[in-house]
Amino acid sequence: MQKVVLFGECMLELRQAQNNTMHRSFAGDVFNTAVYQKRAFAQQSVSFMSALGNDVISQDLLQNCQQEGLETRLIRHSALHNPGIYLVQTDAQGERSFLYWRENSAARQVMKLLDEDVLQQVCKADLFFFSGISLAILAPEDRVLFWQFLSDVQKAGVSIAFDPNYRARLWASPEDARQQFAFAFAASSIVLPGIEDFATLYDLHELKEIVAFCQPFNITELVVKNGSNSVFCRTEQLDVTLAIKAVTNVVDTTSAGDSFNGVYLGARLAGYAVKQAIELAASAAGLVIQHPGAIVPNENFQAVIAQQKLAFEHQAK
C-alpha cells in the first residue's frame, strides 16, 4: 500500500446559498488534494497532517476527514486555537473571491505541536506533499522548524512534492515568498505549479521560461498547469503536453488545481503513465469546476473517475 502524507490547513468554508443563508463545509488546498486522491485511489493510505483545536468545529472537521477515509493520526490539537474560516463568493464566470478569518488558526501552530511520533510516521511514507499556502501560514520561526523537519523526511527516502499555489495576501512580501519557494524547489522531486504562479511571482509567462527557471533544481517531474488550456509535464524520460477539453458550464473554479494534484499524484503512485495520469486528473478537475464549493458530491466524482479508468482499459485492449 502506497502511503502519502499531505501537510496543510483545512478551514470551515462558508458559501452563500439561497435566501441569504450560508452553506457550511470544510476545505483548504492541501485538504482538498488529500480528499480527491483518496476518493480516486481508495487503496492508498492518505494522511492529512495539520493542527486543529478542541472545539466543536474541530470535532466536526476531524469527523469529516475520517468520513473521507483520510488517516488522522498526524493531526495535532491546540488548546488555544480553532480552525480558520473563509467565505467564498463566485461571479457569473465561476471565478471566486474570498474573505478569510485565519490569523489565529490552529493550523498556524502545527510546527510547535509536532512530536517525535509524527516524524517517525512521516518517514515511513512514500510521498510527502505541501504547498505554498502550507508555508505561508507558518510564522518565520516555524518555517525554520519545517525545513529541519523536511530534511529529516528526505533523509529517510521519502519523495517530496510541492505546489507553489502563490497567494500574495498571505506573504509579507514577494521576496519572502520567493525565498521560501527556492527552498521548496530545491527540496522537491515533484513540482506542480500553475502557470499563473510564475506569472505573478516571477514575471514569467511562457512555458519555456518556466522550464528554464526550474532546470537548475533537482526536479524529476515538473507538471505545469496552464488553466483550461493545457498541461505540460517534463520527466527524466520525456516531455508531454496535453490539451485540456473545454468545460462550458463553469460554476466555481475553487479546487480545480487541488483536485488535479490529488488525482495526478495518486495515479502516478498507482503506476499510471504520465499521459494517463494527466488525463485522469484533468477529468477530475473538469468535473469539480462544474459544481459549487471545493468538494463535490462523491457519487458524481466516482462516476467520472470510473468512466475514465474504463476508457483506459479499453485503450489497452
JOSULZI-V895872 format. One record per pair of residues at least 4 apart in sequence whose ideal C-beta (glycine too) atoms are under 8 Angstrom apart, sorted by sequence separation. I is the first residue (numbers start at 1). J is the second residue. If there is no record, write none. Layout:
BEGIN
I:J / I:J
END
This chain:
BEGIN
16:20 / 17:21 / 27:31 / 28:32 / 29:33 / 30:34 / 31:35 / 32:36 / 33:37 / 34:38 / 35:39 / 36:40 / 37:41 / 38:42 / 53:57 / 54:58 / 55:59 / 56:60 / 57:61 / 58:62 / 59:63 / 60:64 / 61:65 / 62:66 / 63:67 / 64:68 / 66:70 / 90:94 / 91:95 / 104:108 / 106:110 / 109:113 / 110:114 / 114:118 / 115:119 / 116:120 / 117:121 / 118:122 / 119:123 / 120:124 / 121:125 / 130:134 / 131:135 / 132:136 / 133:137 / 134:138 / 138:142 / 139:143 / 140:144 / 141:145 / 142:146 / 143:147 / 144:148 / 145:149 / 146:150 / 147:151 / 148:152 / 149:153 / 150:154 / 151:155 / 152:156 / 154:158 / 167:171 / 172:176 / 173:177 / 174:178 / 175:179 / 176:180 / 177:181 / 178:182 / 179:183 / 180:184 / 181:185 / 182:186 / 183:187 / 184:188 / 193:197 / 195:199 / 196:200 / 197:201 / 198:202 / 199:203 / 205:209 / 206:210 / 207:211 / 208:212 / 209:213 / 210:214 / 211:215 / 226:230 / 234:238 / 235:239 / 255:259 / 256:260 / 257:261 / 258:262 / 259:263 / 260:264 / 261:265 / 262:266 / 263:267 / 264:268 / 265:269 / 266:270 / 268:272 / 272:276 / 273:277 / 274:278 / 275:279 / 276:280 / 277:281 / 278:282 / 279:283 / 280:284 / 281:285 / 282:286 / 283:287 / 284:288 / 285:289 / 286:290 / 287:291 / 296:300 / 297:301 / 298:302 / 299:303 / 300:304 / 301:305 / 302:306 / 303:307 / 304:308 / 305:309 / 306:310 / 307:311 / 308:312 / 309:313 / 310:314 / 311:315 / 312:316 / 313:317 / 16:21 / 17:22 / 26:31 / 27:32 / 53:58 / 65:70 / 90:95 / 91:96 / 102:107 / 103:108 / 114:119 / 130:135 / 138:143 / 153:158 / 166:171 / 171:176 / 193:198 / 199:204 / 204:209 / 214:219 / 226:231 / 234:239 / 267:272 / 272:277 / 291:296 / 296:301 / 16:22 / 17:23 / 38:44 / 52:58 / 66:72 / 90:96 / 91:97 / 102:108 / 122:128 / 154:160 / 168:174 / 171:177 / 185:191 / 198:204 / 199:205 / 204:210 / 225:231 / 226:232 / 233:239 / 234:240 / 268:274 / 288:294 / 291:297 / 15:22 / 16:23 / 37:44 / 65:72 / 89:96 / 90:97 / 153:160 / 198:205 / 224:231 / 232:239 / 233:240 / 14:22 / 15:23 / 38:46 / 88:96 / 89:97 / 135:143 / 138:146 / 214:222 / 223:231 / 224:232 / 232:240 / 233:241 / 272:280 / 288:296 / 14:23 / 37:46 / 52:61 / 88:97 / 89:98 / 168:177 / 204:213 / 223:232 / 224:233 / 232:241 / 267:276 / 268:277 / 287:296 / 291:300 / 14:24 / 15:25 / 52:62 / 62:72 / 65:75 / 88:98 / 89:99 / 150:160 / 195:205 / 222:232 / 223:233 / 231:241 / 267:277 / 13:24 / 87:98 / 135:146 / 166:177 / 198:209 / 202:213 / 211:222 / 222:233 / 230:241 / 231:242 / 12:24 / 13:25 / 34:46 / 86:98 / 87:99 / 195:207 / 198:210 / 221:233 / 222:234 / 230:242 / 12:25 / 13:26 / 34:47 / 62:75 / 86:99 / 211:224 / 221:234 / 222:235 / 230:243 / 231:244 / 264:277 / 267:280 / 287:300 / 288:301 / 12:26 / 13:27 / 34:48 / 86:100 / 210:224 / 221:235 / 229:243 / 230:244 / 263:277 / 264:278 / 267:281 / 287:301 / 11:26 / 85:100 / 86:101 / 166:181 / 195:210 / 198:213 / 220:235 / 229:244 / 10:26 / 11:27 / 84:100 / 85:101 / 86:102 / 220:236 / 228:244 / 264:280 / 10:27 / 11:28 / 31:48 / 48:65 / 84:101 / 85:102 / 164:181 / 193:210 / 207:224 / 263:280 / 264:281 / 284:301 / 287:304 / 10:28 / 30:48 / 84:102 / 228:246 / 263:281 / 286:304 / 9:28 / 31:50 / 58:77 / 207:226 / 228:247 / 262:281 / 8:28 / 9:29 / 10:30 / 30:50 / 164:184 / 181:201 / 261:281 / 263:283 / 284:304 / 8:29 / 9:30 / 10:31 / 84:105 / 211:232 / 260:281 / 263:284 / 283:304 / 284:305 / 8:30 / 9:31 / 48:70 / 61:83 / 82:104 / 83:105 / 128:150 / 162:184 / 259:281 / 260:282 / 262:284 / 263:285 / 283:305 / 7:30 / 8:31 / 46:69 / 47:70 / 48:71 / 52:75 / 54:77 / 81:104 / 82:105 / 83:106 / 84:107 / 162:185 / 178:201 / 191:214 / 211:234 / 6:30 / 46:70 / 47:71 / 48:72 / 50:74 / 51:75 / 52:76 / 53:77 / 54:78 / 58:82 / 81:105 / 82:106 / 83:107 / 177:201 / 178:202 / 260:284 / 283:307 / 6:31 / 8:33 / 46:71 / 47:72 / 49:74 / 50:75 / 51:76 / 52:77 / 53:78 / 54:79 / 57:82 / 58:83 / 81:106 / 128:153 / 162:187 / 207:232 / 259:284 / 260:285 / 280:305 / 283:308 / 45:71 / 47:73 / 48:74 / 49:75 / 50:76 / 51:77 / 52:78 / 53:79 / 57:83 / 162:188 / 191:217 / 259:285 / 6:33 / 42:69 / 47:74 / 48:75 / 51:78 / 53:80 / 55:82 / 81:108 / 111:138 / 122:149 / 160:187 / 161:188 / 164:191 / 174:201 / 6:34 / 53:81 / 55:83 / 78:106 / 81:109 / 110:138 / 125:153 / 160:188 / 161:189 / 162:190 / 163:191 / 191:219 / 257:285 / 259:287 / 280:308 / 39:68 / 53:82 / 77:106 / 80:109 / 108:137 / 123:152 / 160:189 / 161:190 / 162:191 / 163:192 / 164:193 / 165:194 / 185:214 / 188:217 / 189:218 / 190:219 / 195:224 / 231:260 / 256:285 / 259:288 / 279:308 / 280:309 / 4:34 / 38:68 / 39:69 / 51:81 / 52:82 / 53:83 / 107:137 / 108:138 / 112:142 / 119:149 / 123:153 / 128:158 / 130:160 / 132:162 / 159:189 / 160:190 / 161:191 / 162:192 / 163:193 / 164:194 / 189:219 / 190:220 / 191:221 / 193:223 / 194:224 / 195:225 / 6:37 / 38:69 / 52:83 / 78:109 / 108:139 / 111:142 / 114:145 / 122:153 / 127:158 / 128:159 / 129:160 / 130:161 / 131:162 / 132:163 / 136:167 / 159:190 / 161:192 / 163:194 / 166:197 / 186:217 / 188:219 / 189:220 / 190:221 / 191:222 / 192:223 / 193:224 / 194:225 / 195:226 / 196:227 / 38:70 / 105:137 / 110:142 / 124:156 / 126:158 / 127:159 / 128:160 / 129:161 / 130:162 / 131:163 / 132:164 / 133:165 / 165:197 / 168:200 / 185:217 / 186:218 / 189:221 / 191:223 / 193:225 / 194:226 / 195:227 / 225:257 / 256:288 / 280:312 / 4:37 / 35:68 / 112:145 / 119:152 / 123:156 / 125:158 / 126:159 / 127:160 / 128:161 / 129:162 / 131:164 / 132:165 / 137:170 / 154:187 / 164:197 / 190:223 / 192:225 / 194:227 / 242:275 / 255:288 / 256:289 / 26:60 / 31:65 / 34:68 / 76:110 / 108:142 / 111:145 / 119:153 / 127:161 / 129:163 / 131:165 / 132:166 / 133:167 / 136:170 / 164:198 / 166:200 / 185:219 / 240:274 / 254:288 / 26:61 / 35:70 / 78:113 / 102:137 / 111:146 / 114:149 / 123:158 / 132:167 / 136:171 / 166:201 / 225:260 / 240:275 / 34:70 / 77:113 / 122:158 / 147:183 / 151:187 / 238:274 / 242:278 / 253:289 / 258:294 / 276:312 / 76:113 / 133:170 / 143:180 / 150:187 / 164:201 / 242:279 / 245:282 / 252:289 / 10:48 / 26:64 / 76:114 / 111:149 / 240:278 / 244:282 / 251:289 / 255:293 / 76:115 / 235:274 / 247:286 / 250:289 / 251:290 / 252:291 / 254:293 / 255:294 / 4:44 / 6:46 / 8:48 / 10:50 / 147:187 / 242:282 / 250:290 / 251:291 / 252:292 / 254:294 / 255:295 / 3:44 / 4:45 / 6:47 / 8:49 / 9:50 / 136:177 / 223:264 / 233:274 / 245:286 / 249:290 / 251:292 / 252:293 / 1:43 / 2:44 / 3:45 / 4:46 / 5:47 / 6:48 / 7:49 / 8:50 / 10:52 / 76:118 / 244:286 / 247:289 / 263:305 / 1:44 / 2:45 / 4:47 / 6:49 / 7:50 / 247:290 / 1:45 / 3:47 / 5:49 / 74:118 / 136:180 / 12:57 / 132:177 / 135:180 / 233:278 / 135:181 / 74:121 / 221:268 / 231:278 / 58:106 / 73:121 / 74:122 / 132:180 / 12:61 / 132:181 / 135:184 / 231:281 / 10:61 / 231:282 / 132:184 / 53:106 / 221:274 / 52:106 / 130:184 / 10:65 / 51:106 / 52:107 / 223:278 / 50:106 / 51:107 / 50:107 / 51:108 / 51:109 / 51:110 / 50:110 / 49:110 / 51:113 / 127:190 / 194:257 / 22:87 / 132:197 / 192:257 / 192:260 / 5:74 / 49:118 / 192:261 / 12:83 / 14:85 / 16:87 / 11:83 / 12:84 / 14:86 / 15:87 / 192:264 / 10:83 / 11:84 / 12:85 / 13:86 / 14:87 / 15:88 / 16:89 / 49:122 / 192:265 / 11:85 / 12:86 / 14:88 / 15:89 / 47:121 / 9:84 / 11:86 / 13:88 / 190:265 / 47:125 / 190:268 / 28:107 / 11:100 / 11:102 / 165:257 / 9:102 / 11:105 / 163:257 / 9:105 / 11:107 / 33:129 / 10:107 / 9:107 / 33:131 / 163:261 / 8:107 / 9:108 / 30:129 / 30:130 / 30:131 / 29:131 / 7:110 / 30:133 / 29:133 / 30:134 / 161:265 / 28:133 / 5:121 / 5:122 / 5:125 / 3:124 / 4:125 / 7:128 / 3:125 / 4:126 / 5:127 / 6:128 / 7:129 / 8:130 / 3:126 / 4:127 / 5:128 / 6:129 / 7:130 / 8:131 / 2:126 / 3:127 / 4:128 / 5:129 / 6:130 / 9:133 / 2:127 / 4:129 / 8:133 / 9:134 / 8:134 / 7:134 / 9:137 / 33:163 / 129:261 / 29:163 / 29:165 / 129:265 / 127:265 / 127:269 / 126:269 / 94:250 / 96:252 / 93:250 / 94:251 / 96:253 / 94:252 / 95:253 / 96:254 / 94:253 / 90:251 / 90:252 / 88:252 / 90:254 / 88:254 / 94:289 / 90:292 / 88:293 / 36:255 / 36:258 / 40:262 / 44:266 / 32:255 / 36:259 / 40:263 / 37:261 / 38:262 / 33:258 / 36:261 / 37:262 / 41:266 / 44:269 / 29:255 / 32:258 / 33:259 / 36:262 / 37:263 / 40:266 / 41:267 / 44:270 / 27:254 / 32:259 / 35:262 / 36:263 / 40:267 / 43:270 / 27:255 / 29:257 / 30:258 / 33:261 / 34:262 / 37:265 / 38:266 / 41:269 / 29:258 / 33:262 / 37:266 / 41:270 / 32:262 / 33:265 / 40:280 / 40:284 / 36:284 / 36:288 / 39:298 / 35:295 / 4:265 / 40:301 / 4:266 / 32:294 / 39:301 / 32:295 / 39:302 / 4:269 / 36:301 / 40:305 / 27:293 / 28:294 / 39:305 / 2:269 / 27:294 / 2:270 / 25:293 / 27:295 / 23:292 / 25:294 / 26:295 / 23:293 / 25:295 / 15:292 / 15:293 / 13:293 / 13:294
END
